[in-house]
Amino acid sequence: MLSLKNVEVRYGGVMALRGISLDVEAGSITTLIGANGAGKSTCLKAISGLVPLASGEIRFQDQRIDGIKADKVVGLGIGHVPEGKRLFLEMSVFDNLMIGAFLRRDKQGIADDLERIYGYFPALKKASGRPAASLSVGEQQMLAIGRGVMCRPKLLLLDEPSLGLSPIMSQEVADIIERIARDGMSILLIEQNAVLALKIAKKGYVMERGAIALEGSGEELQGNDYVRQVYLGL
């Protein structure tokens, strides 16, 4: 579904991504784990068209997409939920969700997806008329994910969805991510909580200093001695 080949990104004179190559299979969860500053968020921004490539290529469903503007990338079927949620806090929960559907014209499909999101996150339905600022941190993260789903992407990019959440809320969000994938949406997940990420991912990549250091199935990486010591705290 998604393929990156030898992708490099520079910020000024600094090389942020160094020859990244990875693949995301359709209908699966793929995860990127690594320390802060490893280049994970830059990788998602490159896919979304938010930062230009210095070299390499990105293909989505056999179409080359590097160099395409971010709004066009969304139109091709790639949604991006950035780190920090980026909600419109003064606007209602409902309006935040509807912003996710701004490129869509299928009214019945939008209504169906709204009910699907309320099924994933019942707390959002109860709070639909309230401003996003009134939600808890966990509920705001649910809203950010819901807004991403509202653009009905074929591939959803999730950047640190468990950041700042309690262990119980982190697990709840992970369960919903698995449910979204089971419903047919492909997911590329960035997580510092490597235990959580590798538990739900079919495939994983370990990023270090802008490069891919390791790759394998979620199960293989959970059993890797280096990953267990450095990222899983075991």
C-alpha positions as CSV (number, residue, x, y, z in Angstrom):
1,M,0.0,0.0,0.0
2,L,2.7,2.5,1.1
3,S,6.4,2.3,0.2
4,L,9.3,4.5,1.1
5,K,12.5,4.0,-0.8
6,N,15.8,5.6,0.3
7,V,14.0,8.7,1.6
8,E,16.2,11.6,2.9
9,V,15.0,14.8,4.5
10,R,17.2,17.8,5.4
11,Y,16.4,20.6,7.8
12,G,19.0,23.2,6.7
13,G,22.3,21.4,6.9
14,V,21.0,18.7,9.2
15,M,20.1,15.3,7.8
16,A,16.8,14.3,9.6
17,L,16.1,11.1,7.6
18,R,18.9,9.0,6.2
19,G,17.9,6.6,3.5
20,I,14.6,5.4,5.0
21,S,13.0,2.4,3.3
22,L,9.8,0.9,4.7
23,D,6.5,-0.7,3.6
24,V,3.0,-0.6,5.1
25,E,0.7,-3.5,4.1
26,A,-2.9,-2.9,3.4
27,G,-5.2,-3.6,6.3
28,S,-2.5,-3.8,8.9
29,I,-0.9,-1.8,11.7
30,T,2.8,-0.9,11.2
31,T,4.7,0.9,13.9
32,L,7.8,3.1,14.1
33,I,9.5,3.1,17.5
34,G,12.5,5.0,18.7
35,A,13.8,7.7,21.0
36,N,12.9,11.4,20.8
37,G,14.7,13.0,17.8
38,A,15.1,9.7,15.9
39,G,13.1,11.1,13.0
40,K,9.8,9.3,13.4
41,S,7.6,12.4,13.2
42,T,9.6,13.7,10.2
43,C,8.9,10.5,8.4
44,L,5.1,11.0,8.8
45,K,5.4,14.6,7.7
46,A,7.3,13.5,4.6
47,I,4.6,11.0,3.7
48,S,1.9,13.7,4.3
49,G,3.7,16.2,2.0
50,L,4.5,18.6,4.9
51,V,8.2,18.5,4.4
52,P,10.0,18.0,1.0
53,L,12.4,15.2,0.3
54,A,16.1,15.7,-0.4
55,S,16.1,12.4,-2.3
56,G,14.2,9.1,-2.5
57,E,10.6,8.4,-3.3
58,I,7.3,7.7,-1.7
59,R,4.6,5.6,-3.4
60,F,1.0,5.1,-2.3
61,Q,-1.1,2.5,-4.0
62,D,1.5,2.4,-6.9
63,Q,1.4,6.2,-7.4
64,R,4.4,8.4,-6.6
65,I,3.3,11.0,-4.1
66,D,6.5,12.8,-3.0
67,G,6.3,16.4,-4.2
68,I,2.5,16.5,-4.0
69,K,0.9,19.2,-1.8
70,A,-0.4,18.1,1.6
71,D,-4.1,18.8,0.8
72,K,-3.8,16.6,-2.3
73,V,-2.2,13.8,-0.3
74,V,-5.3,13.9,2.0
75,G,-7.5,13.7,-1.1
76,L,-5.6,10.5,-2.2
77,G,-6.6,8.8,1.0
78,I,-3.9,9.5,3.7
79,G,-5.0,11.0,7.0
80,H,-2.6,12.3,9.6
81,V,-3.2,12.7,13.3
82,P,-0.2,14.8,14.5
83,E,1.5,14.7,17.9
84,G,-0.2,17.2,20.2
85,K,-3.7,16.7,18.8
86,R,-3.9,20.2,17.2
87,L,-7.6,20.6,18.0
88,F,-9.7,23.7,17.7
89,L,-10.3,24.0,21.4
90,E,-13.0,26.7,21.3
91,M,-15.1,24.8,18.7
92,S,-17.5,22.0,19.6
93,V,-16.6,18.3,19.5
94,F,-19.0,17.9,16.6
95,D,-17.4,20.7,14.6
96,N,-13.9,19.4,15.2
97,L,-15.0,16.0,13.8
98,M,-16.7,17.6,10.8
99,I,-13.5,19.5,9.9
100,G,-12.0,16.1,9.3
101,A,-14.6,15.6,6.5
102,F,-13.9,19.0,4.8
103,L,-12.9,17.4,1.5
104,R,-15.9,15.0,1.3
105,R,-19.2,15.6,-0.4
106,D,-20.9,12.3,0.4
107,K,-23.4,13.4,3.0
108,Q,-24.7,9.9,3.9
109,G,-21.2,8.6,4.2
110,I,-20.2,11.4,6.5
111,A,-23.2,10.7,8.7
112,D,-22.4,7.0,8.8
113,D,-18.8,7.7,9.7
114,L,-19.8,10.1,12.4
115,E,-21.9,7.4,14.0
116,R,-19.1,4.9,13.6
117,I,-16.8,7.2,15.5
118,Y,-19.3,7.7,18.2
119,G,-19.4,3.9,18.4
120,Y,-15.6,3.8,18.9
121,F,-15.7,6.7,21.4
122,P,-19.1,7.0,23.2
123,A,-17.7,9.8,25.3
124,L,-17.5,12.0,22.2
125,K,-21.2,11.5,21.4
126,K,-22.2,12.6,24.9
127,A,-19.9,15.7,24.6
128,S,-20.7,16.5,20.9
129,G,-22.0,20.0,21.7
130,R,-19.4,21.0,24.2
131,P,-16.1,22.8,23.3
132,A,-13.1,20.6,22.8
133,A,-11.4,22.5,25.6
134,S,-13.8,21.0,28.1
135,L,-12.7,17.4,27.4
136,S,-10.1,15.4,29.4
137,V,-6.7,14.8,27.9
138,G,-7.8,11.3,27.0
139,E,-11.0,12.4,25.4
140,Q,-9.1,15.1,23.4
141,Q,-6.9,12.3,22.0
142,M,-10.0,10.3,21.1
143,L,-11.3,13.4,19.3
144,A,-8.1,13.8,17.4
145,I,-8.2,10.2,16.2
146,G,-11.9,10.6,15.3
147,R,-11.2,13.7,13.3
148,G,-8.6,11.7,11.3
149,V,-11.0,8.9,10.7
150,M,-13.6,11.4,9.4
151,C,-11.6,12.0,6.2
152,R,-12.2,8.3,5.5
153,P,-8.5,7.6,4.8
154,K,-7.2,4.4,3.3
155,L,-4.1,4.9,5.4
156,L,-4.1,6.7,8.8
157,L,-0.9,8.1,10.2
158,L,-0.9,8.3,14.1
159,D,1.8,10.3,15.9
160,E,2.1,9.4,19.6
161,P,-1.6,8.7,20.4
162,S,-0.8,7.6,23.9
163,L,1.4,10.6,24.8
164,G,0.4,12.0,28.2
165,L,-2.3,9.3,28.8
166,S,-2.6,7.1,31.8
167,P,-1.8,3.4,31.3
168,I,-5.5,2.5,31.4
169,M,-6.4,5.2,28.9
170,S,-3.4,4.3,26.7
171,Q,-4.7,0.7,26.5
172,E,-8.2,1.9,25.7
173,V,-6.8,4.0,22.8
174,A,-4.7,1.0,21.6
175,D,-7.8,-1.2,21.6
176,I,-9.6,1.3,19.5
177,I,-6.7,1.5,17.0
178,E,-6.9,-2.3,16.7
179,R,-10.6,-2.0,16.1
180,I,-10.2,0.6,13.4
181,A,-7.6,-1.6,11.6
182,R,-10.0,-4.6,11.8
183,D,-12.6,-2.4,10.2
184,G,-10.3,-2.2,7.1
185,M,-8.2,0.9,7.7
186,S,-4.4,0.6,7.4
187,I,-2.4,2.4,10.1
188,L,1.2,3.6,10.4
189,L,1.7,4.2,14.2
190,I,4.5,6.2,15.9
191,E,4.8,5.4,19.6
192,Q,7.4,5.9,22.3
193,N,5.4,3.3,24.3
194,A,7.2,0.4,22.5
195,V,5.5,-2.3,24.6
196,L,2.1,-1.0,23.5
197,A,3.0,-0.5,19.9
198,L,4.7,-3.8,19.3
199,K,1.8,-5.6,21.0
200,I,-0.7,-4.4,18.4
201,A,1.5,-4.1,15.3
202,K,1.9,-6.7,12.5
203,K,5.3,-5.1,11.4
204,G,7.7,-2.8,13.2
205,Y,10.7,-0.6,12.5
206,V,13.2,0.8,15.0
207,M,14.5,4.2,14.1
208,E,17.7,5.6,15.4
209,R,19.4,8.9,14.4
210,G,17.2,9.2,11.3
211,A,17.8,5.7,10.0
212,I,16.1,2.3,10.2
213,A,18.2,0.3,12.7
214,L,16.0,-2.9,12.9
215,E,12.8,-4.2,11.3
216,G,10.6,-7.3,11.8
217,S,7.2,-8.5,12.9
218,G,5.9,-7.1,16.1
219,E,6.5,-10.4,17.7
220,E,10.0,-10.7,16.5
221,L,11.0,-7.2,17.8
222,Q,9.4,-8.0,21.1
223,G,11.8,-10.9,21.4
224,N,14.9,-9.1,20.2
225,D,17.4,-8.7,23.0
226,Y,18.5,-5.2,21.9
227,V,14.9,-4.0,21.7
228,R,14.0,-5.6,25.0
229,Q,16.9,-3.9,26.7
230,V,16.8,-0.4,25.1
231,Y,13.1,0.1,24.3
232,L,11.0,-2.3,26.4
233,G,12.9,-1.9,29.7
234,L,13.3,-5.7,30.1
